[in-house]
């Protein structure tokens, strides 16, 4: 599969088969994340990989849309480290790029994944901070549920009416 095909078939997958993900695949997801662009190459990201069923079930309580973590093989929590932020006003953009890279690599690996927002919702950020005992200066950004699924069907989302050339 080439990158264009991967982008075209990527979908938010919320239901997973009962199959574990090999450590090599998890490392590939994290390597993809760390190849993301970031403002002034600040790379403010850190990650928590969650595979224990008990913790995945706790993550499902993060907010009303977090239920997919309950059935996922793995969840990756994307974090921002303040001391690495040369330009702190761009930390969410940097982490969004890293998160999208994980989603695209998941497709390449035959996995399904869904991005569940944490920041800037203070209650969600507080829950993750408390659950993982995050140190001062480490901010939760997003949570991904990842697993094998046969539920990825192509839907053409291209809408020509949203494209403007040279002027609005």
C-alpha positions in Angstrom: 0.0 0.0 0.0 1.3 3.5 -0.8 0.9 6.5 1.4 -2.0 7.9 -0.7 -3.9 4.6 -0.4 -3.3 4.6 3.4 -4.6 8.1 3.7 -7.7 7.3 1.7 -8.7 4.2 3.7 -7.9 5.6 7.1 -11.0 5.7 9.3 -11.8 6.0 13.0 -12.2 2.4 14.0 -13.9 1.8 17.3 -14.4 -2.0 17.4 -11.6 -4.5 17.6 -11.0 -8.2 17.3 -9.5 -10.0 20.3 -5.9 -10.1 19.0 -2.8 -8.7 20.6 -0.4 -6.4 18.8 3.3 -7.4 18.6 5.9 -5.2 20.3 7.5 -4.5 16.9 4.3 -3.0 15.6 3.9 -0.8 18.6 7.4 0.4 18.2 6.7 1.2 14.5 3.7 3.3 15.6 5.9 5.2 18.0 8.7 5.7 15.5 6.1 7.1 13.0 4.9 9.5 15.7 8.4 10.7 16.4 9.0 11.5 12.7 6.3 14.2 12.8 7.2 17.8 12.1 7.3 20.2 15.0 7.8 23.9 15.5 11.6 24.6 15.6 12.1 20.8 15.8 11.1 21.0 19.5 9.6 17.5 19.5 7.8 18.0 22.8 6.2 14.5 22.7 6.2 11.6 25.1 4.0 8.6 25.0 2.4 6.1 27.4 1.7 2.7 26.0 -1.1 0.8 27.7 -1.8 -2.9 27.2 -3.1 -4.0 30.6 -6.9 -4.7 30.4 -7.5 -3.1 33.8 -5.9 0.2 32.7 -7.6 0.1 29.3 -10.9 -0.2 31.1 -10.0 2.8 33.3 -9.2 4.8 30.2 -12.7 4.1 28.8 -14.0 6.2 31.7 -11.9 9.3 30.6 -14.9 10.8 28.8 -18.1 9.7 27.1 -16.4 9.0 23.8 -13.5 6.9 25.3 -15.3 3.5 25.3 -13.2 2.1 22.4 -10.3 1.7 24.7 -12.2 -1.0 26.6 -11.9 -3.4 23.7 -8.6 -2.1 22.2 -5.4 -4.2 22.2 -3.4 -1.1 23.1 -3.9 2.5 23.8 -1.3 5.2 23.3 -1.5 8.4 25.4 0.2 11.3 23.6 1.8 13.7 26.0 3.5 17.1 25.8 6.5 17.9 27.9 6.6 21.6 28.7 10.4 21.8 29.2 10.8 20.7 25.6 8.5 23.4 24.2 10.6 26.2 22.6 7.4 27.6 21.2 4.7 26.5 23.7 2.0 28.1 21.6 2.5 25.3 19.0 2.5 22.2 21.3 -0.9 21.0 20.2 -0.1 21.3 16.6 3.1 19.3 17.1 1.3 16.6 19.0 -1.5 16.5 16.4 1.0 15.8 13.7 2.5 13.0 15.8 -0.9 11.6 16.5 -1.9 11.6 12.8 1.4 9.8 12.0 0.4 7.0 14.4 -3.0 6.7 12.7 -1.5 6.5 9.3 1.1 3.9 10.4 -1.7 1.9 12.0 -3.3 1.6 8.5 0.0 0.5 7.1 0.2 -2.2 9.7 -3.4 -3.4 9.1 -4.6 -2.0 12.4 -7.7 0.1 13.2 -7.4 3.1 15.4 -9.4 6.0 16.7 -8.2 9.4 18.1 -9.9 10.6 21.2 -9.2 14.1 22.3 -8.0 15.0 25.8 -6.6 18.5 25.6 -7.8 21.2 26.0 -10.6 19.8 28.2 -9.4 20.3 31.8 -11.4 17.5 33.3 -10.0 15.0 30.8 -6.5 16.2 31.3 -6.9 16.0 35.0 -8.2 12.4 34.8 -5.2 11.2 32.7 -2.7 13.2 34.9 -4.1 11.5 38.0 -4.4 8.0 36.5 -0.8 8.0 35.4 0.7 10.2 38.1 2.1 12.6 35.5 4.8 14.9 36.7 4.4 18.7 36.7 5.0 20.0 33.2 3.7 16.9 31.3 0.4 17.6 29.7 -1.9 14.9 28.2 -3.0 15.7 24.7 -4.7 12.7 23.1 -5.5 9.1 23.5 -5.6 6.5 20.8 -7.3 3.1 20.9 -5.7 0.6 18.5 -6.4 -2.9 17.5 -7.1 -5.3 14.7 -10.5 -4.8 13.0 -12.3 -5.8 9.8 -14.5 -2.7 10.1 -12.6 -0.3 7.8 -14.7 0.5 4.7 -13.7 3.2 2.2 -16.0 6.3 2.2 -15.1 9.0 -0.4 -15.2 12.3 1.6 -13.9 14.6 -1.1 -16.1 17.6 -1.4 -15.2 19.9 -4.3 -17.4 22.7 -2.9 -14.9 23.1 0.0 -12.0 23.8 -2.3 -11.1 27.4 -3.3 -8.4 28.5 -5.8 -6.7 31.8 -5.4 -9.7 33.4 -3.6 -12.6 32.4 -1.5 
